[in-house]
Amino acid sequence: MIDLFSSPLVLGLALLGTTLGVTVGAIPGLTGTMLIALTLPMTFSMDPAHALVLLVAMYVGAVSGGLISATLLRMPGTPAAVMTTLDGYPMAQAGRPGRALGLGIGASLVGGLISWLTLRLLAEPMADWSTRLGPFEYFSLVVMALALLAGVGESTRAKGLLAGGLGVLAAMPGVHPATGELRWTFGITPMNDGFRLIPVLIGMFAIGKIITDLTGGEPAVKRSPGNDSAWIPWADWKAHWKNLLRSSGIGTVIGVLPGVGANIGSLAAYAAARRSSREPGAFGEGSEEGIVASESANNATVGGALIPLIALGVPGSVIGAVLLGALIVHGLQPGPLLFRQNPEAVQAIIGTMLVANVMMFGLMLGGARWIARLSAVPRQILAPLVIASCIWGAHALSGRWFDVWVMLAFGVAGWLMERRRLPLAAFVIGFVLAPVAEENLCAGLMASGGSYAPLITRPVSLVFLLVAAVLLLKKESFRKKTAKAILIES
């Protein structure tokens, strides 16, 4: 690995990939998947190891870059940054965009380094463990994640679950995963593929935010204090070390699970941080713990997702599927044989994970002072640029104007939900998790002959369901105790 990265060419490719990834990740509507897919054909004539360095660096940079727009504009540049908007944006609105960015950048580095260490030491054992989970375990895992919706944002339990339920309903149109029949398409041909995540995400957070601004519903950004620096003192990080380790661990483990991804990793870490916090009420209001949990977890999923990819040839994320194609295109066989037949490819992937995280930290922290100034750009200037970027991003996804109309429709829906104080993050999480739950439940029922019994007879599935029940009951108990305490004080 040292020999590979001693080459100026390889370091230059890593820097180029990281820079492009951060830039694309920071633009709402553009994704790392899109960037890597467009770049892949250009790498056909490159050395396989060099091509992997470029593509993996883009992966790392894209996941990290999403926190920029999520923090400054409340528009997550990537789906993985949805949870960051809950606390990053309120902190920026309170006049501390620099500190919000600094916390996110530092947490991203720690999460990336911890997942890199896991990738380096435990790739084969953890990948082997993840393959033992069947469809019923994945379904129960999603049920547990949906139970966490009760603690998302500053909403009540009922509103969080309602928003999540609406997200699940929005995921229903399209092809049934078991029967292949069309449902809820209303005879509209473009709806056969359902609503795509990117137009929905852009609409809910970007267009909805613009409508809020135009209707005067968003308070002006406060002037930043003189000490609003992205350089976080070491003493401040000491207060977050438990949160960093816990969230990075959660992100890494969830990243290993094929098909789950950074969205769930970020949600699970955020909910765990809130439940263990001494000030859970601060979450959603600009909590430093919330930013640290979300960003360390979503970056940790990158290393986790690469574990099953290189050890078993099973992609752990959507981008992982594109990287799997890159390995095959370059004549490499993913899986256990990759370690013996093409060790240089394994070293390129593992080494880039480390180098790209360090480069990401330097690039983003060094530019944080200028990046933070975006929060002070007048709305009259920023809105047209953002709208143009959103339309371009939605249309570029598949070249369909239908996706642009979907984006606008969900923008209005997001604006209405905000007026009713329904959490947008819960809606998006429900929208993302519903297809995963349905596909795995259908696969499990087909394997068991239509029996639901494995949900409780398989130990891991039962544990996930019990944890979901405990989460809901604990939330309800906490709500009742809080209400009782308020009545006593009054």
C-alpha positions as CSV (number, residue, x, y, z in Angstrom):
1,M,0.0,0.0,0.0
2,I,2.8,2.4,0.8
3,D,4.5,1.7,-2.5
4,L,1.3,2.4,-4.4
5,F,0.6,5.7,-2.7
6,S,4.2,6.9,-3.0
7,S,3.5,7.6,-6.6
8,P,2.5,11.3,-7.4
9,L,0.1,10.0,-10.1
10,V,-1.8,7.9,-7.5
11,L,-1.9,10.7,-5.0
12,G,-3.1,13.1,-7.7
13,L,-5.9,10.7,-8.7
14,A,-6.9,10.4,-5.0
15,L,-7.0,14.2,-4.6
16,L,-9.0,14.6,-7.9
17,G,-11.5,12.0,-6.9
18,T,-12.0,13.4,-3.4
19,T,-12.4,17.0,-4.7
20,L,-14.9,16.0,-7.3
21,G,-16.8,13.8,-4.7
22,V,-17.0,16.6,-2.2
23,T,-18.2,19.1,-4.9
24,V,-20.9,16.8,-6.3
25,G,-21.9,15.7,-2.8
26,A,-22.5,19.3,-1.8
27,I,-24.8,20.0,-4.7
28,P,-28.5,18.9,-4.1
29,G,-29.6,16.6,-6.8
30,L,-26.2,15.2,-7.8
31,T,-25.0,12.0,-6.2
32,G,-21.8,10.0,-5.8
33,T,-23.5,7.2,-7.7
34,M,-24.1,9.5,-10.7
35,L,-20.5,10.8,-10.6
36,I,-18.9,7.3,-10.4
37,A,-21.3,5.9,-13.1
38,L,-20.3,8.8,-15.4
39,T,-16.6,8.4,-14.7
40,L,-16.4,4.6,-15.0
41,P,-16.3,4.6,-18.8
42,M,-13.4,7.0,-18.7
43,T,-11.3,4.5,-16.6
44,F,-11.4,1.7,-19.1
45,S,-7.9,2.4,-20.4
46,M,-6.5,3.0,-17.0
47,D,-4.6,0.6,-14.8
48,P,-7.1,-1.2,-12.6
49,A,-5.5,-0.1,-9.3
50,H,-5.4,3.5,-10.5
51,A,-9.0,3.4,-11.6
52,L,-10.1,2.0,-8.2
53,V,-8.2,4.8,-6.4
54,L,-10.1,7.4,-8.4
55,L,-13.5,5.8,-7.9
56,V,-13.2,5.0,-4.2
57,A,-11.9,8.6,-3.5
58,M,-15.1,9.9,-5.2
59,Y,-17.2,7.7,-3.0
60,V,-15.6,9.0,0.2
61,G,-15.7,12.6,-1.0
62,A,-19.4,12.4,-2.1
63,V,-20.6,11.1,1.3
64,S,-18.7,13.7,3.2
65,G,-19.7,16.6,0.9
66,G,-23.4,16.3,1.6
67,L,-23.0,18.0,5.0
68,I,-22.1,21.3,3.4
69,S,-25.5,22.1,1.9
70,A,-27.3,20.2,4.6
71,T,-25.7,22.5,7.2
72,L,-25.8,25.8,5.4
73,L,-29.0,25.5,3.3
74,R,-30.9,22.7,4.9
75,M,-30.7,20.9,1.6
76,P,-28.9,17.5,2.1
77,G,-26.5,17.1,-0.8
78,T,-26.8,13.3,-0.4
79,P,-29.5,11.1,1.2
80,A,-27.0,10.2,3.9
81,A,-26.9,13.8,5.1
82,V,-30.7,14.0,5.9
83,M,-30.1,13.7,9.6
84,T,-27.4,16.4,9.6
85,T,-30.0,19.0,8.5
86,L,-31.9,18.5,11.8
87,D,-29.1,20.2,13.9
88,G,-26.5,21.5,11.4
89,Y,-28.9,24.0,9.9
90,P,-30.4,25.3,13.2
91,M,-26.8,25.9,14.4
92,A,-25.9,27.8,11.2
93,Q,-29.1,29.8,11.6
94,A,-28.0,30.7,15.1
95,G,-24.9,32.3,13.7
96,R,-22.4,29.4,14.1
97,P,-22.1,27.9,10.6
98,G,-18.3,27.5,11.0
99,R,-18.6,25.5,14.2
100,A,-21.3,23.3,12.7
101,L,-19.1,22.6,9.7
102,G,-16.1,21.9,11.9
103,L,-18.0,19.4,14.0
104,G,-19.3,17.6,10.9
105,I,-15.9,17.6,9.1
106,G,-14.1,16.3,12.2
107,A,-16.8,13.6,12.9
108,S,-16.6,12.6,9.2
109,L,-12.8,12.0,9.6
110,V,-13.2,10.0,12.8
111,G,-16.0,7.9,11.3
112,G,-14.0,7.3,8.2
113,L,-10.8,6.3,10.1
114,I,-12.6,3.9,12.4
115,S,-14.4,2.2,9.5
116,W,-11.1,2.0,7.6
117,L,-9.5,0.3,10.6
118,T,-12.4,-2.2,10.6
119,L,-12.0,-2.7,6.9
120,R,-8.3,-3.3,7.3
121,L,-8.5,-5.8,10.2
122,L,-11.9,-7.5,10.0
123,A,-13.0,-7.6,6.4
124,E,-13.4,-11.3,6.0
125,P,-14.9,-12.2,9.4
126,M,-17.5,-9.3,9.3
127,A,-18.5,-10.1,5.7
128,D,-19.0,-13.7,6.7
129,W,-21.3,-12.7,9.6
130,S,-23.4,-10.4,7.4
131,T,-24.2,-13.2,4.9
132,R,-25.8,-15.2,7.7
133,L,-28.7,-12.7,7.9
134,G,-31.7,-13.7,5.8
135,P,-34.7,-11.7,4.5
136,F,-36.6,-12.0,7.8
137,E,-33.7,-10.5,9.7
138,Y,-33.5,-7.6,7.3
139,F,-37.2,-7.0,7.5
140,S,-37.0,-7.0,11.3
141,L,-34.1,-4.6,11.1
142,V,-36.1,-2.2,9.1
143,V,-39.0,-2.5,11.6
144,M,-36.6,-1.5,14.3
145,A,-35.4,1.5,12.2
146,L,-39.0,2.6,11.7
147,A,-39.5,2.4,15.4
148,L,-36.7,5.0,15.7
149,L,-38.9,7.4,13.7
150,A,-40.7,8.2,17.0
151,G,-37.5,10.1,18.1
152,V,-36.7,12.0,14.9
153,G,-36.7,15.7,14.9
154,E,-38.6,17.9,17.4
155,S,-42.0,16.3,16.7
156,T,-44.2,14.2,19.0
157,R,-44.2,10.5,18.7
158,A,-47.5,10.5,16.8
159,K,-46.3,13.1,14.3
160,G,-43.0,11.2,13.7
161,L,-44.8,8.0,13.0
162,L,-47.5,9.8,10.8
163,A,-44.7,11.3,8.7
164,G,-43.0,8.0,8.4
165,G,-46.3,6.3,7.4
166,L,-46.8,8.9,4.7
167,G,-43.3,8.2,3.4
168,V,-44.1,4.5,3.3
169,L,-47.3,5.2,1.3
170,A,-45.3,7.4,-1.2
171,A,-43.0,4.4,-1.8
172,M,-45.9,2.1,-2.9
173,P,-46.5,3.2,-6.5
174,G,-44.7,1.0,-9.1
175,V,-44.1,-2.7,-9.5
176,H,-44.9,-5.1,-6.7
177,P,-41.7,-6.9,-5.7
178,A,-43.3,-10.3,-5.4
179,T,-45.9,-10.5,-8.1
180,G,-44.5,-8.0,-10.6
181,E,-47.9,-6.3,-11.0
182,L,-48.3,-2.6,-11.3
183,R,-50.0,-0.8,-8.4
184,W,-51.1,2.8,-7.7
185,T,-49.8,4.1,-11.1
186,F,-53.2,5.5,-12.1
187,G,-52.5,4.7,-15.7
188,I,-49.5,7.1,-15.8
189,T,-46.7,5.2,-17.6
190,P,-43.7,7.0,-16.0
191,M,-45.1,6.0,-12.6
192,N,-44.4,2.3,-13.4
193,D,-40.9,2.9,-11.9
194,G,-42.4,4.6,-8.8
195,F,-41.1,7.8,-7.3
196,R,-37.3,8.0,-7.4
197,L,-35.5,9.0,-4.3
198,I,-33.5,11.9,-5.6
199,P,-36.5,13.9,-7.0
200,V,-38.3,13.3,-3.7
201,L,-35.4,14.3,-1.6
202,I,-34.7,17.4,-3.6
203,G,-38.4,18.4,-3.5
204,M,-38.9,17.8,0.2
205,F,-35.8,19.7,1.4
206,A,-34.7,22.0,-1.4
207,I,-37.9,23.2,-3.1
208,G,-39.8,23.1,0.2
209,K,-37.2,25.3,1.8
210,I,-37.3,27.8,-1.1
211,I,-41.1,28.0,-0.8
212,T,-40.7,28.6,2.9
213,D,-38.2,31.4,2.2
214,L,-40.5,33.0,-0.4
215,T,-43.5,33.0,1.9
216,G,-41.4,34.6,4.7
217,G,-41.6,31.6,7.0
218,E,-37.8,31.3,7.7
219,P,-36.1,33.6,10.1
220,A,-33.0,35.5,8.9
221,V,-29.6,34.2,9.6
222,K,-28.0,35.7,12.6
223,R,-24.7,37.4,12.3
224,S,-21.8,35.0,13.1
225,P,-19.8,35.8,16.2
226,G,-16.2,36.6,15.9
227,N,-15.1,33.2,17.3
228,D,-17.2,31.1,14.9
229,S,-14.3,28.9,13.7
230,A,-14.3,25.5,12.1
231,W,-11.2,24.6,14.1
232,I,-12.7,22.7,17.1
233,P,-10.3,22.7,20.1
234,W,-9.2,19.3,21.3
235,A,-10.8,20.0,24.7
236,D,-14.2,20.2,23.0
237,W,-13.7,16.9,21.2
238,K,-13.2,15.2,24.5
239,A,-16.9,15.7,25.4
240,H,-17.9,13.8,22.2
241,W,-15.5,10.9,22.2
242,K,-18.2,8.4,23.4
243,N,-20.6,9.6,20.8
244,L,-17.9,9.4,18.1
245,L,-17.0,5.8,18.9
246,R,-20.6,4.6,19.3
247,S,-21.9,6.3,16.2
248,S,-18.9,5.2,14.1
249,G,-19.4,1.6,15.3
250,I,-23.1,1.7,14.4
251,G,-22.3,3.1,11.0
252,T,-19.6,0.5,10.3
253,V,-21.8,-2.5,11.3
254,I,-24.8,-1.2,9.4
255,G,-22.7,-0.5,6.4
256,V,-21.6,-4.1,6.3
257,L,-25.3,-5.2,5.8
258,P,-25.8,-5.4,2.0
259,G,-28.5,-3.0,0.7
260,V,-29.0,-1.1,3.9
261,G,-26.7,1.9,3.4
262,A,-25.8,5.2,5.0
263,N,-29.3,6.4,5.4
264,I,-30.2,3.8,8.1
265,G,-26.7,4.1,9.7
266,S,-27.1,7.8,10.2
267,L,-30.6,7.4,11.6
268,A,-29.7,4.6,14.0
269,A,-26.6,6.5,15.3
270,Y,-28.6,9.8,15.7
271,A,-31.4,8.0,17.6
272,A,-28.9,6.2,19.8
273,A,-27.1,9.5,20.6
274,R,-30.4,11.2,21.5
275,R,-31.5,8.4,23.8
276,S,-28.1,8.4,25.6
277,S,-27.8,12.2,25.8
278,R,-28.2,14.3,28.9
279,E,-30.0,16.9,26.9
280,P,-32.3,15.0,24.4
281,G,-34.5,18.1,24.0
282,A,-31.6,19.9,22.3
283,F,-31.7,17.5,19.4
284,G,-33.3,19.2,16.4
285,E,-32.5,22.6,17.8
286,G,-28.8,22.7,16.9
287,S,-27.3,20.0,19.1
288,E,-23.6,19.3,18.6
289,E,-24.2,15.7,19.6
290,G,-26.6,15.3,16.7
291,I,-24.2,16.6,14.1
292,V,-21.4,14.4,15.4
293,A,-23.6,11.3,15.5
294,S,-25.0,11.7,12.0
295,E,-21.7,12.6,10.2
296,S,-19.5,10.0,12.0
297,A,-22.0,7.3,11.2
298,N,-22.7,8.1,7.5
299,N,-19.0,8.2,6.8
300,A,-18.4,5.0,8.7
301,T,-20.8,3.2,6.5
302,V,-18.4,3.7,3.5
303,G,-15.8,1.4,5.0
304,G,-18.5,-1.0,6.2
305,A,-20.0,-1.2,2.7
306,L,-16.6,-2.0,1.1
307,I,-16.2,-5.0,3.4
308,P,-18.7,-7.4,1.7
309,L,-17.8,-5.9,-1.7
310,I,-14.1,-7.0,-1.6
311,A,-14.5,-10.1,0.6
312,L,-17.6,-11.6,-1.0
313,G,-18.4,-9.7,-4.1
314,V,-21.7,-8.5,-2.6
315,P,-22.3,-4.7,-2.8
316,G,-23.2,-3.1,0.5
317,S,-24.7,0.0,-1.1
318,V,-25.8,1.5,-4.4
319,I,-22.4,2.9,-5.0
320,G,-21.0,-0.4,-4.0
321,A,-22.9,-2.0,-6.9
322,V,-21.3,0.5,-9.3
323,L,-17.9,-0.3,-7.9
324,L,-18.6,-4.0,-8.3
325,G,-19.2,-3.3,-12.0
326,A,-15.9,-1.4,-12.1
327,L,-14.0,-4.5,-10.7
328,I,-15.6,-6.8,-13.3
329,V,-15.0,-4.3,-16.2
330,H,-11.3,-4.3,-15.3
331,G,-11.1,-8.1,-15.3
332,L,-11.1,-8.5,-11.5
333,Q,-13.1,-11.2,-9.7
334,P,-14.6,-9.8,-6.5
335,G,-14.7,-12.2,-3.5
336,P,-12.2,-14.2,-1.5
337,L,-10.1,-14.9,-4.6
338,L,-9.5,-11.2,-5.0
339,F,-7.1,-11.2,-2.0
340,R,-4.9,-13.9,-3.6
341,Q,-5.2,-13.1,-7.3
342,N,-5.2,-9.3,-7.2
343,P,-3.9,-8.1,-3.9
344,E,-2.9,-4.8,-5.4
345,A,-6.6,-4.0,-6.1
346,V,-7.5,-4.8,-2.5
347,Q,-4.6,-2.6,-1.3
348,A,-5.8,0.2,-3.6
349,I,-9.3,0.1,-2.2
350,I,-8.2,0.0,1.5
351,G,-5.4,2.5,1.0
352,T,-7.7,5.0,-0.8
353,M,-10.2,4.8,2.0
354,L,-7.5,6.1,4.4
355,V,-5.9,8.7,2.1
356,A,-9.2,10.1,0.8
357,N,-10.5,10.6,4.3
358,V,-7.4,12.6,5.3
359,M,-7.6,14.6,2.0
360,M,-11.3,15.2,2.6
361,F,-10.6,16.6,6.0
362,G,-7.9,18.9,4.8
363,L,-9.9,20.2,1.8
364,M,-13.1,20.8,3.7
365,L,-11.6,22.2,6.9
366,G,-9.2,24.5,4.9
367,G,-12.1,25.8,2.9
368,A,-14.7,26.0,5.7
369,R,-14.1,29.7,6.3
370,W,-15.2,30.5,2.7
371,I,-17.8,27.8,2.5
372,A,-19.6,29.1,5.6
373,R,-20.2,32.4,3.9
374,L,-22.8,30.7,1.7
375,S,-25.2,31.0,4.6
376,A,-25.0,34.8,4.3
377,V,-25.7,35.0,0.5
378,P,-29.0,36.9,-0.1
379,R,-32.0,34.7,-0.9
380,Q,-32.7,36.7,-4.1
381,I,-29.3,35.5,-5.5
382,L,-29.2,32.0,-4.1
383,A,-32.8,30.9,-4.9
384,P,-32.5,31.0,-8.7
385,L,-29.2,29.2,-8.6
386,V,-30.6,26.5,-6.3
387,I,-33.7,26.1,-8.3
388,A,-31.7,25.7,-11.5
389,S,-29.4,23.1,-9.9
390,C,-32.5,21.2,-8.5
391,I,-34.1,21.0,-11.9
392,W,-30.9,20.0,-13.6
393,G,-30.2,17.3,-10.9
394,A,-33.8,15.9,-11.1
395,H,-33.8,15.8,-14.9
396,A,-30.2,14.4,-15.2
397,L,-31.2,11.4,-13.1
398,S,-32.8,9.6,-16.1
399,G,-33.6,12.3,-18.6
400,R,-37.3,12.5,-17.7
401,W,-39.2,15.7,-17.1
402,F,-41.6,13.6,-15.0
403,D,-39.0,13.5,-12.3
404,V,-38.9,17.3,-12.3
405,W,-42.7,17.5,-11.8
406,V,-42.3,14.9,-9.0
407,M,-39.7,17.1,-7.4
408,L,-42.0,20.2,-7.5
409,A,-45.0,18.2,-6.2
410,F,-43.0,16.9,-3.3
411,G,-41.6,20.4,-2.7
412,V,-45.2,21.6,-2.1
413,A,-45.9,18.6,0.1
414,G,-42.8,19.3,2.1
415,W,-43.8,22.9,2.6
416,L,-47.2,21.8,3.8
417,M,-45.8,19.2,6.1
418,E,-43.5,21.8,7.7
419,R,-46.4,24.1,8.3
420,R,-48.1,21.2,10.2
421,R,-44.9,20.5,12.0
422,L,-44.5,17.0,10.5
423,P,-40.8,16.0,10.4
424,L,-39.5,15.7,6.8
425,A,-36.6,13.4,7.9
426,A,-39.2,10.9,9.2
427,F,-41.0,11.0,5.8
428,V,-37.8,10.4,3.8
429,I,-36.7,7.6,6.1
430,G,-40.0,5.9,5.7
431,F,-39.8,6.3,2.0
432,V,-36.3,4.8,1.9
433,L,-37.0,1.9,4.2
434,A,-40.4,0.8,2.8
435,P,-39.0,-0.9,-0.4
436,V,-36.3,-2.6,1.6
437,A,-38.8,-4.0,4.1
438,E,-41.3,-5.2,1.5
439,E,-38.7,-6.8,-0.8
440,N,-37.2,-8.8,2.1
441,L,-40.6,-9.8,3.6
442,C,-41.8,-11.0,0.2
443,A,-38.5,-13.0,-0.3
444,G,-38.8,-14.5,3.2
445,L,-42.5,-15.5,2.7
446,M,-41.6,-17.2,-0.6
447,A,-38.8,-19.1,1.1
448,S,-41.0,-20.2,4.0
449,G,-44.0,-21.1,2.0
450,G,-46.0,-18.1,3.3
451,S,-45.3,-18.6,7.0
452,Y,-44.6,-15.6,9.2
453,A,-43.2,-17.8,12.0
454,P,-39.5,-17.2,11.1
455,L,-40.0,-13.6,12.2
456,I,-40.0,-14.9,15.8
457,T,-38.4,-18.3,15.6
458,R,-35.1,-16.9,14.1
459,P,-33.2,-15.5,17.1
460,V,-31.7,-12.4,15.3
461,S,-35.1,-11.4,13.8
462,L,-36.7,-11.8,17.2
463,V,-34.1,-9.6,18.9
464,F,-34.6,-6.8,16.3
465,L,-38.4,-6.9,16.9
466,L,-38.1,-6.9,20.6
467,V,-35.7,-3.9,20.4
468,A,-38.3,-2.1,18.2
469,A,-41.0,-2.8,20.8
470,V,-38.8,-1.6,23.7
471,L,-38.0,1.6,21.7
472,L,-41.6,2.5,21.3
473,L,-42.6,1.6,24.9
474,K,-39.7,3.5,26.3
475,K,-40.6,6.6,24.2
476,E,-44.2,6.4,25.4
477,S,-43.1,6.0,29.0
478,F,-40.7,9.0,28.8
479,R,-43.5,11.1,27.3
480,K,-45.9,10.3,30.1
481,K,-43.2,10.9,32.8
482,T,-42.4,14.3,31.2
483,A,-46.0,15.3,31.1
484,K,-46.5,14.3,34.7
485,A,-43.5,16.3,35.8
486,I,-44.8,19.4,33.9
487,L,-48.2,19.1,35.7
488,I,-46.5,18.8,39.1
489,E,-44.3,21.9,38.5
490,S,-47.3,23.9,37.3
